[in-house]
Amino acid sequence: MFESMPSLPADPILGLTVACRADTNPNKVDLGVGVYKNEAGVTPVLKAVKQAEAQYDASEASKAYLPAQGTEGFLAQVNDLVFGEGHSAVAAGRVATIQGTGGCGSLRVAAELIKRANSHAKIWISDPSWPNHASLLGSSGLDLAFYPYYDRDQQAIAFDQMMAALANTGPGDVVLVHACCHNPSGADLTTEQWQQLTDLALARGFTPFIDMAYQGFGDGLAIDAQGIRYMADKLPEVVVANSFSKNFGLYRERVGTISIVAQTASQADVVKGQMLNVARAIYSMPPSHGAAIVETILSNPELKSMWLSELDEMRDRILHLRQSLVKAIANTGCERDFSFIERQKGMFSFVGITPSQVEELKTAYSIYMVDSSRINICGLSSSNVAYVADAIASVVSKN
């Protein structure tokens, strides 16, 4: 059966990581893989997570299955974190939330749910977007379309082009939007742009599908969720996929949620039952450990305060690295303006160089990034930022 299966090319980002590990250059820099790293280049376990694990492990009395939707305490804390305490849609019972298996699992459950609701739905994805969006959503059998999002010449959101493209949507269509810290561009919608997009959703009848993987890494928990909160208040239906991999550092625990904002509380109950049925067919029951950590932290004032402080430190480090890179490139005398990197949010940005220049950075300097020039800001540190800046200025000056 398997002898005729063709081999597939390696994932480009994972392939970069393998190549970087094999590189013997002591100055090598991995700007590819999309995980948070501290100054030592390590993805740390947060102190709040360590303490929450100890508390939960000491109190855990059973390894029986969780409820299919996750624990009520976890879901209540997540709704407050995502939608804000006392949000009108939550208070009205219009929000159906269940635990998912990380952001990827949550996206896939949402896609399968959308297919059940409307098998002819078209999902519009930003160009560019996280590459796995197309795989996760398209493999459900739904049709995909793409709308322009990022102007590489202006290094900013192509908002007018985006809105013009989305004016071609219709009722039953779904528009995928990044809540914050857009991956891969780092360019986020402003408050006014969220409002205009909401008005367009009302006018065209499409349903927003918001992916929030980086809450707290942009401008803070509340601002990073502003689009979700505004749309949930103004629109009859919104789909939200949420991940705790980054802001809690729980990458390998696969903790996420799927939330559907429905028109009425009774519709939300129906949707919740359908979501659970979809999840049952994919992974049956949700995992416990990561969600228990999140619930323990968010329900304990001392641990929550510790987590918020650590989250602030991660966000501040990302901002500082952006500022440091821009300053270091400018200090080389490079004539090109890279200040856009400082204005963008989260872990990712396009450097704005060509694939051949990306290749030169790899071969001549052992600096690894994907061909699009998307970099993970967290691969930088105080010890390598000047080296990276000099290398970028060098390859740019040759053209």
C-alpha positions as CSV (number, residue, x, y, z in Angstrom):
1,M,0.0,0.0,0.0
2,F,2.7,2.5,0.9
3,E,5.4,1.6,-1.7
4,S,4.0,4.0,-4.3
5,M,3.8,7.0,-2.0
6,P,6.0,9.9,-3.2
7,S,8.4,11.6,-0.7
8,L,7.6,15.1,0.3
9,P,10.1,18.0,0.7
10,A,11.1,18.9,4.2
11,D,9.3,21.8,5.9
12,P,11.4,24.8,5.0
13,I,11.5,26.2,8.6
14,L,12.3,22.8,10.1
15,G,14.9,22.3,7.4
16,L,16.5,25.6,8.4
17,T,16.8,24.5,12.0
18,V,18.5,21.2,11.0
19,A,20.9,23.1,8.8
20,C,21.7,25.6,11.5
21,R,22.4,22.9,14.1
22,A,24.8,21.2,11.7
23,D,26.6,24.5,11.0
24,T,30.0,24.7,12.9
25,N,30.3,28.5,12.7
26,P,30.3,29.7,16.3
27,N,28.6,32.9,15.2
28,K,25.6,31.2,13.6
29,V,22.2,32.7,14.2
30,D,18.8,30.9,13.8
31,L,16.1,33.4,12.9
32,G,13.8,30.8,11.5
33,V,11.9,28.7,14.0
34,G,8.9,30.5,15.5
35,V,9.3,30.1,19.3
36,Y,10.1,32.6,22.0
37,K,13.7,32.6,23.2
38,N,15.4,34.4,26.0
39,E,18.8,36.1,26.0
40,A,20.5,32.7,26.3
41,G,18.6,31.4,23.2
42,V,16.5,29.1,25.3
43,T,12.7,28.8,25.3
44,P,12.1,28.9,29.1
45,V,9.6,27.4,31.3
46,L,7.9,30.3,33.1
47,K,8.2,30.5,36.8
48,A,4.4,30.8,37.2
49,V,4.1,27.7,35.1
50,K,6.5,25.8,37.3
51,Q,4.7,26.8,40.5
52,A,1.3,26.0,39.0
53,E,2.5,22.6,37.9
54,A,3.7,21.8,41.4
55,Q,0.4,22.9,42.9
56,Y,-1.7,21.0,40.4
57,D,0.4,17.8,40.6
58,A,0.1,17.8,44.4
59,S,-3.7,18.1,44.2
60,E,-4.4,15.9,41.2
61,A,-6.4,12.9,42.4
62,S,-7.3,11.2,39.1
63,K,-6.2,10.6,35.5
64,A,-9.8,10.0,34.3
65,Y,-10.9,11.9,31.1
66,L,-11.7,15.5,31.4
67,P,-15.2,16.7,30.4
68,A,-15.3,16.8,26.6
69,Q,-15.4,20.6,26.5
70,G,-12.7,21.0,29.2
71,T,-13.3,22.1,32.8
72,E,-15.7,24.8,33.6
73,G,-13.1,26.7,35.5
74,F,-10.7,26.7,32.6
75,L,-13.4,27.8,30.1
76,A,-14.6,30.6,32.4
77,Q,-11.0,32.0,32.8
78,V,-10.4,31.8,29.0
79,N,-13.6,33.7,28.2
80,D,-12.5,36.5,30.6
81,L,-9.0,36.5,29.1
82,V,-10.1,36.5,25.4
83,F,-13.3,38.5,25.5
84,G,-12.8,40.6,28.7
85,E,-14.6,40.3,32.0
86,G,-18.3,41.0,31.6
87,H,-18.3,41.1,27.8
88,S,-21.9,41.5,26.5
89,A,-21.7,38.4,24.3
90,V,-20.5,36.2,27.1
91,A,-23.0,37.6,29.6
92,A,-25.8,36.9,27.1
93,G,-24.7,33.3,26.7
94,R,-23.9,33.8,23.0
95,V,-20.3,32.4,23.3
96,A,-19.7,28.7,23.1
97,T,-16.1,27.8,24.0
98,I,-14.4,24.4,24.2
99,Q,-10.9,23.3,24.8
100,G,-8.8,22.4,21.7
101,T,-5.5,20.8,21.1
102,G,-3.3,23.9,20.7
103,G,-3.9,26.6,18.1
104,C,-3.6,24.1,15.2
105,G,-6.2,21.7,16.6
106,S,-8.5,24.6,17.4
107,L,-8.2,25.9,13.8
108,R,-9.0,22.5,12.4
109,V,-12.0,21.9,14.6
110,A,-13.3,25.3,13.6
111,A,-12.8,24.5,9.9
112,E,-14.7,21.3,10.2
113,L,-17.5,23.1,12.1
114,I,-17.7,25.7,9.3
115,K,-17.9,23.0,6.7
116,R,-20.8,21.4,8.6
117,A,-22.6,24.7,8.8
118,N,-22.0,25.6,5.1
119,S,-20.1,23.2,2.9
120,H,-19.9,25.9,0.2
121,A,-18.2,28.4,2.5
122,K,-15.1,30.1,1.2
123,I,-12.4,31.0,3.7
124,W,-10.4,34.1,2.8
125,I,-6.8,34.1,4.1
126,S,-4.4,37.0,4.3
127,D,-1.5,37.2,1.8
128,P,0.9,36.6,3.4
129,S,-0.2,34.4,6.3
130,W,1.2,31.7,8.5
131,P,1.8,28.9,5.9
132,N,0.0,26.2,7.9
133,H,-3.3,28.2,7.8
134,A,-3.9,27.0,4.2
135,S,-3.0,23.4,5.1
136,L,-5.1,23.2,8.2
137,L,-8.2,24.9,6.7
138,G,-7.9,23.7,3.2
139,S,-7.5,20.0,4.2
140,S,-11.1,20.2,5.6
141,G,-12.3,20.5,2.0
142,L,-13.3,24.1,2.1
143,D,-12.5,26.5,-0.7
144,L,-9.7,29.0,0.0
145,A,-9.3,32.5,-1.4
146,F,-6.6,35.1,-0.5
147,Y,-6.8,38.8,0.1
148,P,-3.8,41.2,-0.1
149,Y,-2.6,42.2,3.4
150,Y,1.0,43.4,3.3
151,D,2.7,45.9,1.0
152,R,6.3,44.8,0.8
153,D,7.4,48.0,-0.8
154,Q,5.8,50.2,1.9
155,Q,6.5,47.7,4.7
156,A,2.9,48.2,5.9
157,I,-0.6,46.9,5.7
158,A,-2.2,47.2,2.3
159,F,-5.4,48.1,3.9
160,D,-7.2,49.7,0.9
161,Q,-6.4,46.7,-1.3
162,M,-7.5,44.4,1.5
163,M,-10.8,46.1,1.9
164,A,-11.3,46.2,-1.9
165,A,-10.7,42.4,-2.1
166,L,-13.0,41.6,0.8
167,A,-15.8,43.7,-0.8
168,N,-16.1,40.7,-3.1
169,T,-17.1,38.4,-0.2
170,G,-20.7,37.3,0.4
171,P,-22.9,35.8,3.0
172,G,-21.5,32.5,4.1
173,D,-17.9,33.4,3.4
174,V,-15.4,33.4,6.2
175,V,-12.5,35.8,6.6
176,L,-9.5,34.7,8.6
177,V,-7.8,37.6,10.5
178,H,-4.9,37.6,12.9
179,A,-5.9,39.1,16.2
180,C,-2.4,40.6,16.8
181,C,1.3,40.1,16.0
182,H,0.6,39.1,12.4
183,N,2.7,36.1,11.4
184,P,4.8,36.6,9.3
185,S,4.7,40.4,8.8
186,G,4.3,41.8,12.3
187,A,1.9,44.5,10.8
188,D,-1.3,44.7,12.9
189,L,-4.6,46.4,12.2
190,T,-5.3,49.6,14.0
191,T,-8.4,50.2,16.1
192,E,-10.0,52.2,13.3
193,Q,-9.2,49.5,10.8
194,W,-10.8,46.8,13.0
195,Q,-13.9,49.1,13.1
196,Q,-13.9,49.4,9.3
197,L,-13.5,45.7,8.8
198,T,-16.4,45.1,11.2
199,D,-18.6,47.5,9.2
200,L,-17.7,45.6,6.0
201,A,-18.6,42.3,7.7
202,L,-22.0,43.7,8.5
203,A,-22.5,45.0,5.0
204,R,-21.2,41.9,3.1
205,G,-22.5,39.3,5.6
206,F,-19.2,37.4,6.0
207,T,-18.1,35.8,9.3
208,P,-14.8,36.8,10.8
209,F,-12.5,33.9,11.9
210,I,-9.9,35.4,14.2
211,D,-6.8,33.5,15.1
212,M,-5.1,34.7,18.3
213,A,-1.8,33.0,18.9
214,Y,0.1,35.8,20.6
215,Q,-2.1,37.6,23.0
216,G,0.1,39.8,25.2
217,F,3.1,39.8,22.9
218,G,2.0,43.0,21.0
219,D,0.6,45.8,23.1
220,G,-0.8,43.9,26.1
221,L,-3.6,41.5,26.8
222,A,-6.5,43.9,26.3
223,I,-5.3,45.8,23.2
224,D,-4.2,42.6,21.5
225,A,-7.7,41.2,21.9
226,Q,-9.5,44.5,20.8
227,G,-10.6,43.1,17.5
228,I,-12.2,40.1,19.0
229,R,-14.0,42.1,21.7
230,Y,-15.2,44.7,19.3
231,M,-16.5,42.2,16.7
232,A,-18.1,40.0,19.3
233,D,-20.0,43.0,20.5
234,K,-21.1,44.3,17.1
235,L,-21.5,41.2,14.9
236,P,-24.0,38.3,15.0
237,E,-21.3,35.6,14.5
238,V,-17.6,35.4,15.1
239,V,-15.2,32.4,15.2
240,V,-12.1,32.6,17.4
241,A,-9.2,30.1,17.7
242,N,-6.9,30.8,20.6
243,S,-3.5,29.4,21.6
244,F,-1.5,29.4,24.9
245,S,1.7,28.2,23.4
246,K,3.4,31.5,23.3
247,N,2.0,33.7,26.1
248,F,2.3,30.8,28.7
249,G,5.3,29.1,27.0
250,L,3.3,25.9,26.8
251,Y,4.3,24.9,23.3
252,R,4.5,21.2,23.8
253,E,1.4,21.0,26.0
254,R,-0.9,21.9,23.1
255,V,-3.4,24.1,24.9
256,G,-5.9,26.1,22.9
257,T,-9.6,26.9,22.7
258,I,-12.3,27.4,20.0
259,S,-15.0,30.0,20.7
260,I,-18.0,30.6,18.5
261,V,-20.0,33.8,19.0
262,A,-23.6,33.0,17.9
263,Q,-26.6,35.2,17.3
264,T,-28.5,33.8,20.4
265,A,-27.8,31.7,23.4
266,S,-29.8,28.8,22.1
267,Q,-27.8,28.8,18.8
268,A,-24.6,28.9,20.9
269,D,-25.8,25.7,22.7
270,V,-26.4,24.0,19.4
271,V,-23.0,25.0,18.0
272,K,-21.3,23.8,21.2
273,G,-22.8,20.3,20.7
274,Q,-21.7,20.3,17.1
275,M,-18.1,21.4,18.1
276,L,-17.9,18.6,20.6
277,N,-19.1,16.1,18.0
278,V,-16.4,17.3,15.6
279,A,-13.7,17.1,18.3
280,R,-14.9,13.6,19.2
281,A,-14.2,12.4,15.7
282,I,-10.7,14.0,15.6
283,Y,-9.1,13.5,19.0
284,S,-12.0,12.4,21.2
285,M,-11.1,14.0,24.5
286,P,-8.9,17.0,25.4
287,P,-5.6,16.7,27.2
288,S,-5.4,17.8,30.8
289,H,-2.0,19.0,31.9
290,G,-1.6,22.3,30.0
291,A,-5.1,23.5,30.5
292,A,-4.8,22.7,34.2
293,I,-1.7,24.9,34.3
294,V,-3.5,27.8,32.6
295,E,-6.5,27.4,34.9
296,T,-4.4,27.3,38.0
297,I,-2.5,30.4,37.1
298,L,-5.5,32.5,36.0
299,S,-7.5,31.5,39.1
300,N,-4.8,32.3,41.6
301,P,-4.1,36.0,42.1
302,E,-0.5,35.5,43.1
303,L,0.3,33.2,40.2
304,K,-1.6,35.4,37.8
305,S,0.4,38.4,38.9
306,M,3.7,36.5,38.4
307,W,2.6,35.4,35.0
308,L,1.6,38.9,33.9
309,S,5.0,40.2,35.0
310,E,6.8,37.5,33.0
311,L,4.5,38.2,30.0
312,D,5.5,41.9,30.3
313,E,9.2,40.9,30.3
314,M,8.8,38.8,27.2
315,R,6.9,41.6,25.4
316,D,9.5,44.2,26.5
317,R,12.3,42.0,25.3
318,I,10.8,41.7,21.9
319,L,10.4,45.4,21.6
320,H,13.9,46.1,22.8
321,L,15.3,43.6,20.3
322,R,13.4,45.4,17.5
323,Q,14.8,48.8,18.6
324,S,18.3,47.4,18.9
325,L,18.3,45.8,15.5
326,V,17.1,49.0,13.8
327,K,19.6,51.1,15.7
328,A,22.5,48.7,15.0
329,I,21.7,48.7,11.2
330,A,21.5,52.5,11.2
331,N,24.9,52.6,13.0
332,T,26.5,50.7,10.1
333,G,25.8,53.7,7.9
334,C,23.4,51.6,5.8
335,E,21.3,53.9,3.6
336,R,18.2,51.8,3.6
337,D,15.6,52.6,6.3
338,F,14.7,49.6,8.5
339,S,12.7,51.6,11.0
340,F,9.5,49.7,10.1
341,I,10.8,46.8,12.1
342,E,10.5,48.8,15.3
343,R,6.9,49.8,14.5
344,Q,5.7,46.2,14.0
345,K,4.5,43.9,16.7
346,G,5.3,40.4,18.0
347,M,8.0,37.9,17.1
348,F,8.0,38.3,13.4
349,S,8.9,40.7,10.6
350,F,10.0,40.7,7.0
351,V,13.5,42.2,6.7
352,G,12.6,43.1,3.1
353,I,15.6,41.6,1.3
354,T,15.7,39.3,-1.7
355,P,16.0,35.5,-1.6
356,S,19.5,35.8,-3.0
357,Q,20.4,38.1,-0.2
358,V,18.9,35.7,2.3
359,E,21.1,32.9,0.7
360,E,24.1,35.1,1.1
361,L,23.4,35.7,4.8
362,K,23.3,31.9,5.2
363,T,26.3,31.0,3.3
364,A,28.6,33.9,4.2
365,Y,27.5,34.6,7.7
366,S,25.6,31.5,8.9
367,I,22.5,33.6,9.6
368,Y,19.4,31.5,8.9
369,M,16.0,32.8,7.8
370,V,13.3,31.7,5.3
371,D,13.5,32.9,1.7
372,S,10.8,35.5,2.2
373,S,13.2,37.2,4.7
374,R,10.8,36.6,7.6
375,I,12.7,36.5,10.8
376,N,11.9,35.5,14.4
377,I,13.0,38.6,16.4
378,C,13.6,36.4,19.4
379,G,16.5,34.7,17.6
380,L,18.4,37.9,18.3
381,S,20.3,38.7,21.5
382,S,22.6,41.4,22.8
383,S,25.5,39.3,21.8
384,N,24.5,38.8,18.2
385,V,22.4,41.8,17.1
386,A,25.4,43.8,16.0
387,Y,26.7,40.9,13.9
388,V,23.3,40.4,12.3
389,A,23.0,44.1,11.6
390,D,26.5,44.3,10.0
391,A,25.6,41.2,7.8
392,I,22.3,42.7,6.7
393,A,23.9,46.1,5.9
394,S,26.7,44.3,4.0
395,V,24.4,42.3,1.7
396,V,22.1,45.2,1.1
397,S,25.0,47.5,0.2
398,K,26.0,45.2,-2.7
399,N,22.7,45.9,-4.6
